[in-house]
Amino acid sequence: MKFGSVCSGVEAASVAWEPLSWKAQFFSEIEKFPSAVLAHHYPDVPNYGDMTKFKEWNANTIDLLVGGTPCQSFSKAGLRKGLDDPRGNLMLTYLAMAEQLKPKWLIWENVPGVLSSNGGKDFGTFLSALGQIGYGFSYRVLDAQYFGVAQRRRRVFVVGHLGNWKRAAEVLFEPESVSGHPAPSREAKKETSSYTSSSFKGNYGETRYLADTLTVGANQYSGFIGEPVLDTTTYRSRDFGSYIEDDIASTICARDYKMFTDLVSFSSNMSEPDCQVDGTTPTLKLGGSGGANPPAVAFAQNQVRRLTPRETERLQGFPDDYTQIPWRNKLAEYCPSGPRYKAMGNSMAVPVMRWIGERIQKQDNQ
């Protein structure tokens, strides 16, 4: 499979699809640091830069076009200008590229806020345009926590197939759902547990998996001062101070955060815990301008530390130190953390992209 990538970032797609032997034909990224990461890892793939100038490109024929056009105009945290924001209009540029290049497959990603932007009219415009240029499509909200990474990250994925909506639907949905017979919810939950459990297992070394640093046994619940936890058993919280040993990894309980005896994820400004209404808390939270500030975790009584760039890479499913590159005439070991945090915060989750790629390949092999 030959694919082209726009709004490429640091290329979650290329990392995800390397085991499938898919080859990128071009990138389109304008930010300096992500562009340097692309040049470092993929020196033979042209980066055409500004996607609005795609008619000037000498792009190779592709089978698939992938991109996550900027989400600020559709995010609840943004101004919600939708298609009136030039960044939002890049999704129309994406459609124009698809019409010119005519790849068999399309993958488009955005934040869930796109579903309600302008009362849903913006997203409706995008889907209607897909149909007008010949693509059948399906869309679904996928959460990275169910694909083997230790964070909640919900994103809308649209898959398009040239001339056949059923092919697109069979990528994002199980056959039972496509035929109108959804699988029982209990079976779905069982599959989810198998993904999340593996994401909370790891081994200890110079830098431990983030999930390992967050593993706490029932008899170690209080007084944990950041030393390595030797027990790698995964525990599930039932009530405050009570854990169930059932090999199911679930989100950390945060209902008693004021005592600092629970493990709590904080936004980077440290003003208050970033808790959900159901008493759980996401792992990865990027704050500040452009998402450049790192998230932090409370891991002991009255102690807080920031996640390392390597840990944020693992939260997105990237290889260790993927973004640690020579930068601004300095060796890789001196690469600053700021742009690495931002790159991960803006990226797609690799395991989700791999799952979609595997489903597309299955369709092509039928």
matplotlib code that plots the C-alpha trace (Angstrom):
import matplotlib.pyplot as plt

x = [0.0, 1.3, 0.0, 0.3, 0.1, -1.0, -0.8, 1.7, 3.1, 5.7, 4.0, 2.0, 0.7, 4.2, 5.1, 1.8, 1.9, 5.6, 4.8, 2.3, 5.1, 3.1, 5.2, 4.8, 5.0, 4.9, 4.4, 2.9, 4.1, 5.0, 6.0, 9.8, 10.3, 8.0, 9.5, 13.0, 11.7, 10.4, 13.6, 15.5, 13.5, 12.3, 15.0, 13.9, 10.2, 9.6, 7.9, 5.9, 5.1, 2.0, -0.9, -2.8, -0.2, -0.9, -1.6, 2.0, 3.3, 4.7, 3.1, 3.3, 0.2, -1.2, -3.6, -4.5, -4.6, -4.4, -4.6, -5.8, -6.5, -6.0, -8.6, -8.5, -11.5, -13.6, -12.3, -14.5, -11.4, -11.1, -13.2, -15.5, -15.4, -15.7, -15.4, -15.1, -11.6, -8.9, -7.6, -10.9, -11.0, -8.0, -10.5, -11.9, -8.3, -8.1, -11.2, -9.8, -6.6, -8.7, -10.6, -7.4, -5.4, -8.3, -6.8, -8.8, -8.9, -9.2, -8.6, -9.4, -9.1, -10.3, -11.5, -15.1, -16.0, -16.2, -19.4, -21.2, -19.3, -21.8, -24.6, -23.1, -23.3, -19.5, -19.1, -22.2, -20.6, -17.5, -19.4, -21.6, -18.5, -17.0, -20.1, -20.0, -16.5, -17.3, -16.5, -18.6, -17.7, -18.2, -17.1, -16.7, -15.3, -12.4, -10.7, -7.0, -7.4, -9.0, -6.0, -3.2, -2.1, -2.6, -4.6, -8.0, -8.0, -11.2, -11.0, -13.4, -12.1, -13.6, -12.8, -13.7, -13.6, -13.9, -17.3, -18.2, -19.5, -19.7, -15.9, -15.5, -18.0, -16.4, -13.1, -14.5, -17.3, -17.6, -19.6, -22.4, -22.9, -22.8, -25.5, -27.7, -26.9, -24.6, -22.5, -23.5, -21.9, -20.5, -18.3, -17.2, -16.1, -14.1, -12.2, -11.5, -10.0, -7.5, -6.2, -5.9, -4.4, -1.4, -0.9, -0.3, 2.3, 6.0, 9.5, 11.8, 14.9, 16.5, 13.1, 10.1, 6.9, 4.5, 1.9, 4.5, 5.1, 1.3, 0.8, 0.0, -0.7, -3.3, -0.7, 1.3, -1.6, -0.4, 3.1, 4.3, 7.1, 8.0, 10.2, 9.9, 6.9, 8.2, 4.8, 3.7, 0.3, -2.5, -5.1, -8.5, -10.0, -13.4, -13.6, -11.2, -8.2, -9.7, -8.3, -9.3, -6.7, -8.3, -5.7, -8.0, -6.4, -8.8, -8.5, -7.1, -9.7, -9.5, -12.4, -10.2, -7.6, -7.6, -5.8, -3.1, -3.2, -4.6, -2.8, -4.1, -3.4, -3.1, -3.2, 0.1, -0.9, -1.4, -4.5, -6.7, -7.0, -8.4, -11.0, -14.0, -17.5, -17.4, -14.4, -11.8, -9.0, -7.2, -3.5, -2.2, -3.2, -1.4, -2.0, -0.6, -0.2, -0.2, -0.1, 3.6, 3.5, 3.9, 1.4, 2.2, 1.2, 0.8, 2.7, 3.2, 1.9, 2.3, 4.7, 4.2, 6.4, 6.1, 6.0, 9.1, 9.1, 9.8, 6.7, 4.5, 5.9, 4.9, 1.4, 1.0, 2.5, 5.7, 9.2, 11.3, 13.1, 11.5, 11.4, 14.9, 16.7, 19.6, 18.0, 19.3, 22.9, 22.9, 23.2, 20.2, 20.8, 20.4, 17.1, 14.7, 11.7, 9.2, 8.8, 8.8, 5.8, 4.0, 4.6, 3.2, 0.2, -0.7, -0.1, -2.5, -2.2, -0.1, -2.1, -5.3, -3.8, -2.3, -5.7, -7.4, -4.5, -4.9, -8.6, -8.1, -5.5, -7.9, -10.5, -8.0, -7.0, -10.5]
y = [0.0, 3.4, 6.3, 10.1, 11.9, 15.5, 17.4, 14.7, 15.7, 13.2, 10.4, 8.1, 6.6, 5.6, 4.1, 2.2, 0.8, -0.2, -3.8, -3.9, -2.9, 0.2, 3.0, 6.7, 8.6, 12.1, 14.1, 17.5, 19.3, 22.9, 23.0, 23.0, 20.4, 17.7, 18.4, 17.7, 14.5, 13.4, 14.2, 12.3, 9.1, 9.2, 11.1, 9.6, 10.7, 14.3, 16.7, 19.1, 21.5, 23.6, 21.4, 24.3, 24.3, 20.6, 21.4, 22.4, 19.1, 16.4, 13.7, 10.0, 7.9, 6.7, 4.1, 5.9, 9.5, 10.1, 13.3, 14.9, 18.5, 21.0, 20.5, 23.9, 25.3, 22.3, 21.7, 22.7, 24.5, 26.6, 29.4, 27.0, 29.0, 25.8, 26.4, 30.1, 29.5, 29.0, 26.1, 24.4, 25.0, 22.7, 19.9, 21.2, 21.3, 17.6, 16.9, 18.8, 16.7, 13.5, 14.6, 15.2, 12.2, 9.7, 7.2, 4.1, 4.8, 7.8, 8.2, 11.5, 12.2, 14.9, 15.7, 14.7, 18.4, 18.3, 16.4, 19.3, 22.2, 24.7, 22.4, 19.5, 21.4, 21.5, 17.7, 17.2, 19.4, 17.2, 14.0, 15.4, 16.5, 13.0, 11.5, 14.1, 13.2, 9.5, 8.1, 5.9, 6.4, 5.5, 7.3, 6.3, 7.7, 5.5, 5.8, 4.9, 3.4, 0.3, -0.2, -0.8, 2.6, 4.0, 7.1, 8.2, 9.8, 9.9, 10.9, 10.8, 8.7, 8.8, 6.0, 6.5, 4.0, 5.0, 3.9, 1.5, 2.5, -1.1, -1.5, 1.6, 0.4, -3.0, -1.3, 0.6, -1.8, -5.5, -7.5, -8.0, -4.3, -3.6, -6.2, -4.7, -7.3, -5.7, -8.0, -8.4, -5.7, -8.2, -9.7, -6.3, -5.5, -8.7, -7.8, -4.3, -5.8, -7.8, -4.7, -2.5, -5.2, -5.6, -1.9, -1.9, -4.6, -3.8, -4.2, -2.0, -0.4, 3.0, 4.5, 2.4, 2.2, 4.8, 2.1, 0.4, 3.6, 3.8, 0.1, 0.0, -3.1, -3.0, -3.1, -0.4, 2.1, 4.6, 5.9, 5.2, 7.7, 7.1, 4.1, 1.3, -0.9, -4.5, -6.1, -5.9, -7.4, -5.2, -4.1, -2.6, -0.1, -0.9, 1.6, 3.9, 1.8, -1.4, -3.3, -6.3, -8.6, -9.7, -8.8, -6.1, -2.6, 0.2, 3.9, 5.2, 6.3, 9.9, 10.5, 11.1, 13.3, 15.9, 13.5, 12.9, 9.2, 8.3, 8.5, 11.5, 13.0, 16.8, 19.4, 21.1, 24.4, 22.4, 24.4, 21.5, 17.8, 17.1, 14.6, 13.2, 13.2, 9.4, 9.7, 8.6, 10.7, 10.6, 9.9, 12.3, 15.9, 18.6, 22.2, 25.6, 27.3, 24.8, 21.9, 22.4, 22.1, 18.5, 16.7, 15.8, 13.0, 13.0, 9.9, 10.3, 12.3, 16.0, 15.1, 15.8, 15.1, 15.8, 12.9, 12.5, 12.9, 9.2, 8.4, 10.6, 8.7, 5.5, 6.9, 7.4, 4.1, 5.4, 3.8, 5.1, 8.4, 8.6, 12.4, 12.7, 14.0, 16.3, 19.8, 23.3, 22.2, 20.2, 16.4, 14.3, 13.9, 17.7, 17.8, 20.0, 18.5, 21.3, 20.5, 16.7, 17.2, 19.3, 16.8, 13.9, 16.0, 16.7, 13.2, 10.4, 7.2, 4.6, 1.5, 3.0, 3.8, 0.3, -1.3, 0.7, -0.2, -3.8, -3.7, -1.9, -4.5, -7.3, -5.7, -5.4, -9.1, -10.3]
z = [0.0, -1.0, 1.0, 1.3, 4.6, 5.3, 8.5, 9.2, 12.6, 13.5, 11.5, 13.7, 10.5, 9.2, 12.6, 12.8, 9.3, 9.1, 10.1, 7.2, 4.8, 3.7, 2.2, 2.5, -0.8, 0.7, 3.8, 4.3, 7.5, 8.1, 11.8, 12.2, 14.9, 13.5, 10.1, 11.5, 13.1, 9.7, 8.0, 10.6, 10.4, 6.7, 4.8, 1.4, 1.7, 0.4, 2.8, 0.6, 3.5, 3.0, 2.0, 0.4, -2.4, -3.3, -7.0, -7.3, -6.0, -8.2, -6.0, -6.8, -7.2, -3.9, -2.7, 0.6, 1.8, 5.6, 7.6, 10.8, 9.7, 12.6, 15.2, 17.1, 15.2, 16.2, 19.8, 22.8, 24.1, 20.9, 19.5, 17.7, 14.5, 12.4, 8.7, 9.2, 10.7, 8.1, 10.0, 9.8, 6.1, 5.7, 5.8, 2.5, 1.2, 2.2, 0.2, -2.8, -2.6, -2.5, -5.6, -7.5, -6.4, -6.3, -3.8, -3.1, 0.6, 2.8, 6.6, 8.3, 12.0, 14.3, 17.9, 18.9, 19.0, 15.2, 15.5, 17.1, 15.5, 14.0, 15.1, 13.2, 9.9, 9.5, 9.8, 7.6, 4.9, 5.1, 4.7, 2.0, 0.0, 0.4, -1.3, -4.0, -5.0, -5.1, -1.7, 0.5, 4.1, 7.7, 10.9, 14.5, 17.7, 18.9, 22.3, 22.5, 26.0, 24.4, 22.0, 24.5, 25.8, 29.3, 28.4, 27.4, 24.0, 22.0, 18.4, 15.4, 12.5, 9.1, 6.6, 3.0, 0.2, -3.5, -4.6, -1.8, 1.6, 2.8, 2.6, 4.7, 7.3, 7.6, 8.5, 11.5, 12.6, 13.3, 10.8, 13.4, 13.7, 10.0, 9.4, 12.1, 14.8, 17.4, 19.5, 23.2, 25.3, 27.8, 25.0, 24.0, 27.5, 27.7, 24.6, 26.0, 29.1, 27.1, 25.5, 28.6, 30.7, 28.4, 28.5, 32.2, 32.2, 31.7, 32.9, 35.0, 33.7, 33.7, 32.7, 33.6, 31.7, 33.0, 33.7, 36.0, 38.0, 38.5, 39.7, 43.3, 45.4, 48.2, 50.9, 49.3, 48.9, 51.4, 52.0, 48.4, 47.9, 44.3, 44.7, 42.1, 42.7, 42.7, 42.4, 38.7, 39.4, 37.9, 40.5, 39.9, 42.3, 43.8, 46.6, 48.3, 49.5, 48.1, 45.1, 43.2, 41.7, 38.5, 35.8, 34.5, 34.2, 34.7, 35.0, 38.3, 40.9, 41.9, 44.2, 47.2, 45.5, 48.3, 50.6, 48.0, 48.9, 45.5, 42.2, 40.4, 36.9, 36.9, 34.2, 33.8, 35.5, 38.7, 39.6, 40.3, 39.5, 36.1, 37.3, 35.5, 36.8, 37.3, 39.6, 37.1, 35.6, 32.2, 32.1, 29.4, 29.7, 27.8, 28.7, 27.9, 24.6, 21.7, 24.1, 24.8, 28.6, 29.9, 32.0, 35.5, 37.9, 41.7, 42.7, 46.4, 49.3, 48.5, 45.6, 41.9, 39.0, 35.3, 32.8, 30.8, 27.0, 26.8, 28.8, 26.6, 23.6, 25.2, 26.0, 22.2, 21.3, 19.7, 20.2, 23.0, 22.2, 18.8, 19.0, 20.6, 17.5, 16.7, 16.9, 16.2, 15.9, 19.1, 19.5, 20.1, 23.8, 24.2, 22.3, 24.4, 26.0, 25.0, 21.3, 22.1, 24.5, 21.9, 19.1, 21.2, 22.3, 18.6, 17.4, 16.7, 18.8, 17.0, 18.1, 16.8, 13.4, 13.3, 14.0, 11.2, 8.8, 9.6, 8.9, 5.6, 4.6, 5.4, 3.1, 0.3, 0.7, 0.4]

ax = plt.figure().add_subplot(projection="3d")
ax.plot(x, y, z, "-o")
ax.set_aspect("equal")
plt.show()
